[in-house]
Amino acid sequence: MEAISTPRVTCAYLNSYVGKNVIVVGKVIQLRGDEALIDADGNITAHLNREAHLAAGNGVQIIGKVNPDLSVKVLSSIDLGTGVDYSLANAVVEISHQHRELFAYD
């Protein structure tokens, strides 16, 4: 079986992962039907699936595929509640990109 990775990203990294799966941790800013606006060091539009049960103001971890318009089609999501340290989540993203050999397969 081929090893693949799902990198952690923020809004700034989305353009490098069009057509690929990513993990995003951010805060739900707004819910609009089957879409959510997520703040992950910048705003990301997430196209939700039927299993997504998110609340505005809560943190969320989404795994999804990056669309050409830099929105994310959600494959799975986890509501993280209100006690999320977003600066820590962003630091993990930065470290994982600085040391890709430890976190990703090519």
CNS distance restraints for C-alpha pairs under 8 A (distance, minus, plus):
assign (resid   3 and name CA) (resid 105 and name CA) 6.68 0.50 0.50
assign (resid   4 and name CA) (resid 104 and name CA) 7.57 0.50 0.50
assign (resid   4 and name CA) (resid 105 and name CA) 5.80 0.50 0.50
assign (resid   4 and name CA) (resid 106 and name CA) 7.45 0.50 0.50
assign (resid   5 and name CA) (resid 103 and name CA) 7.80 0.50 0.50
assign (resid   5 and name CA) (resid 104 and name CA) 5.41 0.50 0.50
assign (resid   5 and name CA) (resid 105 and name CA) 5.80 0.50 0.50
assign (resid   6 and name CA) (resid  21 and name CA) 5.77 0.50 0.50
assign (resid   6 and name CA) (resid  22 and name CA) 4.99 0.50 0.50
assign (resid   6 and name CA) (resid  23 and name CA) 6.36 0.50 0.50
assign (resid   6 and name CA) (resid 104 and name CA) 7.61 0.50 0.50
assign (resid   7 and name CA) (resid  21 and name CA) 7.62 0.50 0.50
assign (resid   7 and name CA) (resid  22 and name CA) 5.19 0.50 0.50
assign (resid   7 and name CA) (resid  23 and name CA) 5.98 0.50 0.50
assign (resid   7 and name CA) (resid  96 and name CA) 7.89 0.50 0.50
assign (resid   7 and name CA) (resid 103 and name CA) 7.62 0.50 0.50
assign (resid   7 and name CA) (resid 104 and name CA) 6.85 0.50 0.50
assign (resid   8 and name CA) (resid  22 and name CA) 5.90 0.50 0.50
assign (resid   8 and name CA) (resid  23 and name CA) 4.56 0.50 0.50
assign (resid   8 and name CA) (resid  24 and name CA) 5.85 0.50 0.50
assign (resid   8 and name CA) (resid  25 and name CA) 7.99 0.50 0.50
assign (resid   8 and name CA) (resid  92 and name CA) 7.86 0.50 0.50
assign (resid   8 and name CA) (resid  93 and name CA) 5.47 0.50 0.50
assign (resid   8 and name CA) (resid  96 and name CA) 7.45 0.50 0.50
assign (resid   9 and name CA) (resid  13 and name CA) 5.71 0.50 0.50
assign (resid   9 and name CA) (resid  14 and name CA) 6.87 0.50 0.50
assign (resid   9 and name CA) (resid  22 and name CA) 6.60 0.50 0.50
assign (resid   9 and name CA) (resid  23 and name CA) 6.15 0.50 0.50
assign (resid   9 and name CA) (resid  24 and name CA) 5.54 0.50 0.50
assign (resid   9 and name CA) (resid  25 and name CA) 7.97 0.50 0.50
assign (resid   9 and name CA) (resid  93 and name CA) 5.65 0.50 0.50
assign (resid  10 and name CA) (resid  14 and name CA) 6.91 0.50 0.50
assign (resid  10 and name CA) (resid  24 and name CA) 6.22 0.50 0.50
assign (resid  10 and name CA) (resid  25 and name CA) 7.59 0.50 0.50
assign (resid  10 and name CA) (resid  40 and name CA) 5.19 0.50 0.50
assign (resid  10 and name CA) (resid  41 and name CA) 5.89 0.50 0.50
assign (resid  10 and name CA) (resid  42 and name CA) 7.34 0.50 0.50
assign (resid  10 and name CA) (resid  90 and name CA) 7.06 0.50 0.50
assign (resid  10 and name CA) (resid  93 and name CA) 7.05 0.50 0.50
assign (resid  11 and name CA) (resid  40 and name CA) 5.76 0.50 0.50
assign (resid  11 and name CA) (resid  41 and name CA) 5.93 0.50 0.50
assign (resid  11 and name CA) (resid  42 and name CA) 5.18 0.50 0.50
assign (resid  11 and name CA) (resid  43 and name CA) 6.53 0.50 0.50
assign (resid  11 and name CA) (resid  44 and name CA) 6.29 0.50 0.50
assign (resid  12 and name CA) (resid  41 and name CA) 7.42 0.50 0.50
assign (resid  12 and name CA) (resid  42 and name CA) 7.18 0.50 0.50
assign (resid  13 and name CA) (resid  17 and name CA) 7.20 0.50 0.50
assign (resid  14 and name CA) (resid  18 and name CA) 6.70 0.50 0.50
assign (resid  14 and name CA) (resid  66 and name CA) 6.85 0.50 0.50
assign (resid  14 and name CA) (resid  70 and name CA) 6.10 0.50 0.50
assign (resid  15 and name CA) (resid  70 and name CA) 6.46 0.50 0.50
assign (resid  17 and name CA) (resid  21 and name CA) 7.42 0.50 0.50
assign (resid  17 and name CA) (resid  22 and name CA) 7.52 0.50 0.50
assign (resid  17 and name CA) (resid  66 and name CA) 6.34 0.50 0.50
assign (resid  18 and name CA) (resid  65 and name CA) 7.57 0.50 0.50
assign (resid  18 and name CA) (resid  66 and name CA) 4.83 0.50 0.50
assign (resid  18 and name CA) (resid  67 and name CA) 5.70 0.50 0.50
assign (resid  18 and name CA) (resid  68 and name CA) 5.75 0.50 0.50
assign (resid  18 and name CA) (resid  70 and name CA) 6.98 0.50 0.50
assign (resid  19 and name CA) (resid  65 and name CA) 6.07 0.50 0.50
assign (resid  19 and name CA) (resid  66 and name CA) 5.30 0.50 0.50
assign (resid  19 and name CA) (resid  67 and name CA) 5.95 0.50 0.50
assign (resid  19 and name CA) (resid  68 and name CA) 7.17 0.50 0.50
assign (resid  20 and name CA) (resid  65 and name CA) 5.31 0.50 0.50
assign (resid  20 and name CA) (resid  66 and name CA) 5.83 0.50 0.50
assign (resid  21 and name CA) (resid  63 and name CA) 6.80 0.50 0.50
assign (resid  21 and name CA) (resid  64 and name CA) 5.22 0.50 0.50
assign (resid  21 and name CA) (resid  65 and name CA) 4.26 0.50 0.50
assign (resid  21 and name CA) (resid  66 and name CA) 6.42 0.50 0.50
assign (resid  22 and name CA) (resid  63 and name CA) 5.65 0.50 0.50
assign (resid  22 and name CA) (resid  64 and name CA) 5.63 0.50 0.50
assign (resid  22 and name CA) (resid  65 and name CA) 6.31 0.50 0.50
assign (resid  22 and name CA) (resid  66 and name CA) 7.24 0.50 0.50
assign (resid  23 and name CA) (resid  61 and name CA) 6.92 0.50 0.50
assign (resid  23 and name CA) (resid  62 and name CA) 5.67 0.50 0.50
assign (resid  23 and name CA) (resid  63 and name CA) 4.56 0.50 0.50
assign (resid  23 and name CA) (resid  64 and name CA) 6.71 0.50 0.50
assign (resid  24 and name CA) (resid  40 and name CA) 7.06 0.50 0.50
assign (resid  24 and name CA) (resid  60 and name CA) 7.97 0.50 0.50
assign (resid  24 and name CA) (resid  61 and name CA) 5.60 0.50 0.50
assign (resid  24 and name CA) (resid  62 and name CA) 5.30 0.50 0.50
assign (resid  24 and name CA) (resid  63 and name CA) 6.54 0.50 0.50
assign (resid  25 and name CA) (resid  40 and name CA) 6.31 0.50 0.50
assign (resid  25 and name CA) (resid  59 and name CA) 7.15 0.50 0.50
assign (resid  25 and name CA) (resid  60 and name CA) 5.67 0.50 0.50
assign (resid  25 and name CA) (resid  61 and name CA) 4.44 0.50 0.50
assign (resid  25 and name CA) (resid  62 and name CA) 6.55 0.50 0.50
assign (resid  25 and name CA) (resid  86 and name CA) 7.70 0.50 0.50
assign (resid  25 and name CA) (resid  89 and name CA) 6.63 0.50 0.50
assign (resid  26 and name CA) (resid  38 and name CA) 5.82 0.50 0.50
assign (resid  26 and name CA) (resid  39 and name CA) 5.21 0.50 0.50
assign (resid  26 and name CA) (resid  40 and name CA) 4.37 0.50 0.50
assign (resid  26 and name CA) (resid  41 and name CA) 7.70 0.50 0.50
assign (resid  26 and name CA) (resid  59 and name CA) 5.57 0.50 0.50
assign (resid  26 and name CA) (resid  60 and name CA) 5.59 0.50 0.50
assign (resid  26 and name CA) (resid  61 and name CA) 6.70 0.50 0.50
assign (resid  26 and name CA) (resid  86 and name CA) 6.84 0.50 0.50
assign (resid  27 and name CA) (resid  38 and name CA) 5.42 0.50 0.50
assign (resid  27 and name CA) (resid  39 and name CA) 5.09 0.50 0.50
assign (resid  27 and name CA) (resid  40 and name CA) 6.71 0.50 0.50
assign (resid  27 and name CA) (resid  56 and name CA) 7.86 0.50 0.50
assign (resid  27 and name CA) (resid  57 and name CA) 6.24 0.50 0.50
assign (resid  27 and name CA) (resid  58 and name CA) 5.73 0.50 0.50
assign (resid  27 and name CA) (resid  59 and name CA) 4.31 0.50 0.50
assign (resid  27 and name CA) (resid  60 and name CA) 6.05 0.50 0.50
assign (resid  28 and name CA) (resid  36 and name CA) 6.79 0.50 0.50
assign (resid  28 and name CA) (resid  37 and name CA) 6.03 0.50 0.50
assign (resid  28 and name CA) (resid  38 and name CA) 4.66 0.50 0.50
assign (resid  28 and name CA) (resid  39 and name CA) 6.47 0.50 0.50
assign (resid  28 and name CA) (resid  54 and name CA) 7.56 0.50 0.50
assign (resid  28 and name CA) (resid  55 and name CA) 6.82 0.50 0.50
assign (resid  28 and name CA) (resid  56 and name CA) 4.97 0.50 0.50
assign (resid  28 and name CA) (resid  57 and name CA) 5.33 0.50 0.50
assign (resid  28 and name CA) (resid  58 and name CA) 5.68 0.50 0.50
assign (resid  28 and name CA) (resid  59 and name CA) 6.04 0.50 0.50
assign (resid  28 and name CA) (resid  60 and name CA) 6.74 0.50 0.50
assign (resid  29 and name CA) (resid  36 and name CA) 7.42 0.50 0.50
assign (resid  29 and name CA) (resid  37 and name CA) 5.41 0.50 0.50
assign (resid  29 and name CA) (resid  38 and name CA) 5.60 0.50 0.50
assign (resid  29 and name CA) (resid  39 and name CA) 6.44 0.50 0.50
assign (resid  29 and name CA) (resid  56 and name CA) 5.62 0.50 0.50
assign (resid  29 and name CA) (resid  57 and name CA) 5.96 0.50 0.50
assign (resid  30 and name CA) (resid  36 and name CA) 5.63 0.50 0.50
assign (resid  30 and name CA) (resid  37 and name CA) 5.08 0.50 0.50
assign (resid  30 and name CA) (resid  38 and name CA) 7.34 0.50 0.50
assign (resid  30 and name CA) (resid  56 and name CA) 5.66 0.50 0.50
assign (resid  30 and name CA) (resid  57 and name CA) 7.99 0.50 0.50
assign (resid  31 and name CA) (resid  35 and name CA) 6.04 0.50 0.50
assign (resid  31 and name CA) (resid  36 and name CA) 4.45 0.50 0.50
assign (resid  31 and name CA) (resid  37 and name CA) 6.46 0.50 0.50
assign (resid  31 and name CA) (resid  55 and name CA) 7.71 0.50 0.50
assign (resid  31 and name CA) (resid  56 and name CA) 6.54 0.50 0.50
assign (resid  32 and name CA) (resid  36 and name CA) 5.92 0.50 0.50
assign (resid  34 and name CA) (resid  47 and name CA) 6.06 0.50 0.50
assign (resid  34 and name CA) (resid  48 and name CA) 5.22 0.50 0.50
assign (resid  34 and name CA) (resid  49 and name CA) 7.21 0.50 0.50
assign (resid  35 and name CA) (resid  45 and name CA) 6.74 0.50 0.50
assign (resid  35 and name CA) (resid  46 and name CA) 5.53 0.50 0.50
assign (resid  35 and name CA) (resid  47 and name CA) 4.65 0.50 0.50
assign (resid  35 and name CA) (resid  48 and name CA) 5.51 0.50 0.50
assign (resid  36 and name CA) (resid  45 and name CA) 5.85 0.50 0.50
assign (resid  36 and name CA) (resid  46 and name CA) 5.13 0.50 0.50
assign (resid  36 and name CA) (resid  47 and name CA) 6.68 0.50 0.50
assign (resid  36 and name CA) (resid  48 and name CA) 7.04 0.50 0.50
assign (resid  37 and name CA) (resid  43 and name CA) 6.43 0.50 0.50
assign (resid  37 and name CA) (resid  44 and name CA) 5.72 0.50 0.50
assign (resid  37 and name CA) (resid  45 and name CA) 4.78 0.50 0.50
assign (resid  37 and name CA) (resid  46 and name CA) 6.24 0.50 0.50
assign (resid  38 and name CA) (resid  43 and name CA) 5.56 0.50 0.50
assign (resid  38 and name CA) (resid  44 and name CA) 5.08 0.50 0.50
assign (resid  38 and name CA) (resid  45 and name CA) 6.30 0.50 0.50
assign (resid  38 and name CA) (resid  46 and name CA) 6.97 0.50 0.50
assign (resid  39 and name CA) (resid  43 and name CA) 4.57 0.50 0.50
assign (resid  39 and name CA) (resid  44 and name CA) 6.32 0.50 0.50
assign (resid  40 and name CA) (resid  44 and name CA) 6.99 0.50 0.50
assign (resid  40 and name CA) (resid  90 and name CA) 7.91 0.50 0.50
assign (resid  41 and name CA) (resid  90 and name CA) 7.46 0.50 0.50
assign (resid  44 and name CA) (resid  70 and name CA) 7.54 0.50 0.50
assign (resid  44 and name CA) (resid  71 and name CA) 5.99 0.50 0.50
assign (resid  44 and name CA) (resid  72 and name CA) 7.35 0.50 0.50
assign (resid  45 and name CA) (resid  70 and name CA) 7.92 0.50 0.50
assign (resid  45 and name CA) (resid  71 and name CA) 4.88 0.50 0.50
assign (resid  45 and name CA) (resid  72 and name CA) 6.37 0.50 0.50
assign (resid  46 and name CA) (resid  71 and name CA) 5.81 0.50 0.50
assign (resid  46 and name CA) (resid  72 and name CA) 4.79 0.50 0.50
assign (resid  46 and name CA) (resid  73 and name CA) 5.95 0.50 0.50
assign (resid  46 and name CA) (resid  74 and name CA) 6.34 0.50 0.50
assign (resid  47 and name CA) (resid  71 and name CA) 7.37 0.50 0.50
assign (resid  47 and name CA) (resid  72 and name CA) 6.08 0.50 0.50
assign (resid  47 and name CA) (resid  73 and name CA) 4.80 0.50 0.50
assign (resid  47 and name CA) (resid  74 and name CA) 5.77 0.50 0.50
assign (resid  48 and name CA) (resid  52 and name CA) 6.09 0.50 0.50
assign (resid  48 and name CA) (resid  73 and name CA) 6.61 0.50 0.50
assign (resid  48 and name CA) (resid  74 and name CA) 5.24 0.50 0.50
assign (resid  48 and name CA) (resid  75 and name CA) 7.86 0.50 0.50
assign (resid  49 and name CA) (resid  73 and name CA) 7.97 0.50 0.50
assign (resid  49 and name CA) (resid  74 and name CA) 6.11 0.50 0.50
assign (resid  49 and name CA) (resid  75 and name CA) 6.78 0.50 0.50
assign (resid  49 and name CA) (resid  76 and name CA) 7.60 0.50 0.50
assign (resid  51 and name CA) (resid  76 and name CA) 7.56 0.50 0.50
assign (resid  51 and name CA) (resid  77 and name CA) 7.94 0.50 0.50
assign (resid  52 and name CA) (resid  76 and name CA) 7.15 0.50 0.50
assign (resid  52 and name CA) (resid  77 and name CA) 5.93 0.50 0.50
assign (resid  52 and name CA) (resid  78 and name CA) 7.69 0.50 0.50
assign (resid  53 and name CA) (resid  79 and name CA) 7.18 0.50 0.50
assign (resid  54 and name CA) (resid  58 and name CA) 7.45 0.50 0.50
assign (resid  54 and name CA) (resid  60 and name CA) 7.45 0.50 0.50
assign (resid  54 and name CA) (resid  78 and name CA) 7.89 0.50 0.50
assign (resid  54 and name CA) (resid  79 and name CA) 5.79 0.50 0.50
assign (resid  55 and name CA) (resid  79 and name CA) 7.58 0.50 0.50
assign (resid  57 and name CA) (resid  82 and name CA) 7.08 0.50 0.50
assign (resid  58 and name CA) (resid  79 and name CA) 6.88 0.50 0.50
assign (resid  58 and name CA) (resid  80 and name CA) 6.53 0.50 0.50
assign (resid  58 and name CA) (resid  81 and name CA) 4.79 0.50 0.50
assign (resid  58 and name CA) (resid  82 and name CA) 4.90 0.50 0.50
assign (resid  59 and name CA) (resid  79 and name CA) 6.09 0.50 0.50
assign (resid  59 and name CA) (resid  80 and name CA) 4.82 0.50 0.50
assign (resid  59 and name CA) (resid  81 and name CA) 5.40 0.50 0.50
assign (resid  59 and name CA) (resid  82 and name CA) 5.99 0.50 0.50
assign (resid  59 and name CA) (resid  83 and name CA) 7.72 0.50 0.50
assign (resid  59 and name CA) (resid  84 and name CA) 6.10 0.50 0.50
assign (resid  60 and name CA) (resid  77 and name CA) 6.80 0.50 0.50
assign (resid  60 and name CA) (resid  78 and name CA) 5.60 0.50 0.50
assign (resid  60 and name CA) (resid  79 and name CA) 4.64 0.50 0.50
assign (resid  60 and name CA) (resid  80 and name CA) 5.09 0.50 0.50
assign (resid  60 and name CA) (resid  81 and name CA) 7.47 0.50 0.50
assign (resid  61 and name CA) (resid  77 and name CA) 5.59 0.50 0.50
assign (resid  61 and name CA) (resid  78 and name CA) 5.22 0.50 0.50
assign (resid  61 and name CA) (resid  79 and name CA) 6.70 0.50 0.50
assign (resid  61 and name CA) (resid  80 and name CA) 6.96 0.50 0.50
assign (resid  62 and name CA) (resid  74 and name CA) 6.36 0.50 0.50
assign (resid  62 and name CA) (resid  75 and name CA) 7.47 0.50 0.50
assign (resid  62 and name CA) (resid  76 and name CA) 5.81 0.50 0.50
assign (resid  62 and name CA) (resid  77 and name CA) 4.33 0.50 0.50
assign (resid  62 and name CA) (resid  78 and name CA) 6.52 0.50 0.50
assign (resid  63 and name CA) (resid  74 and name CA) 5.98 0.50 0.50
assign (resid  63 and name CA) (resid  75 and name CA) 5.68 0.50 0.50
assign (resid  63 and name CA) (resid  76 and name CA) 5.32 0.50 0.50
assign (resid  63 and name CA) (resid  77 and name CA) 6.32 0.50 0.50
assign (resid  64 and name CA) (resid  72 and name CA) 5.76 0.50 0.50
assign (resid  64 and name CA) (resid  73 and name CA) 5.21 0.50 0.50
assign (resid  64 and name CA) (resid  74 and name CA) 4.26 0.50 0.50
assign (resid  64 and name CA) (resid  75 and name CA) 4.85 0.50 0.50
assign (resid  64 and name CA) (resid  76 and name CA) 6.83 0.50 0.50
assign (resid  65 and name CA) (resid  72 and name CA) 5.45 0.50 0.50
assign (resid  65 and name CA) (resid  73 and name CA) 5.19 0.50 0.50
assign (resid  65 and name CA) (resid  74 and name CA) 6.70 0.50 0.50
assign (resid  65 and name CA) (resid  75 and name CA) 7.38 0.50 0.50
assign (resid  66 and name CA) (resid  70 and name CA) 5.82 0.50 0.50
assign (resid  66 and name CA) (resid  71 and name CA) 5.95 0.50 0.50
assign (resid  66 and name CA) (resid  72 and name CA) 4.57 0.50 0.50
assign (resid  66 and name CA) (resid  73 and name CA) 6.49 0.50 0.50
assign (resid  67 and name CA) (resid  71 and name CA) 5.37 0.50 0.50
assign (resid  67 and name CA) (resid  72 and name CA) 5.77 0.50 0.50
assign (resid  67 and name CA) (resid  73 and name CA) 6.97 0.50 0.50
assign (resid  80 and name CA) (resid  84 and name CA) 6.91 0.50 0.50
assign (resid  85 and name CA) (resid  89 and name CA) 6.48 0.50 0.50
assign (resid  86 and name CA) (resid  90 and name CA) 6.09 0.50 0.50
assign (resid  87 and name CA) (resid  91 and name CA) 6.09 0.50 0.50
assign (resid  88 and name CA) (resid  92 and name CA) 6.29 0.50 0.50
assign (resid  89 and name CA) (resid  93 and name CA) 6.54 0.50 0.50
assign (resid  90 and name CA) (resid  94 and name CA) 6.33 0.50 0.50
assign (resid  91 and name CA) (resid  95 and name CA) 6.13 0.50 0.50
assign (resid  92 and name CA) (resid  96 and name CA) 5.99 0.50 0.50
assign (resid  93 and name CA) (resid  97 and name CA) 6.31 0.50 0.50
assign (resid  94 and name CA) (resid  98 and name CA) 6.18 0.50 0.50
assign (resid  95 and name CA) (resid  99 and name CA) 6.07 0.50 0.50
assign (resid  96 and name CA) (resid 100 and name CA) 5.58 0.50 0.50
assign (resid  96 and name CA) (resid 102 and name CA) 7.42 0.50 0.50
assign (resid  96 and name CA) (resid 103 and name CA) 5.86 0.50 0.50
assign (resid  99 and name CA) (resid 103 and name CA) 6.96 0.50 0.50
assign (resid 100 and name CA) (resid 104 and name CA) 5.44 0.50 0.50
assign (resid 101 and name CA) (resid 105 and name CA) 7.20 0.50 0.50
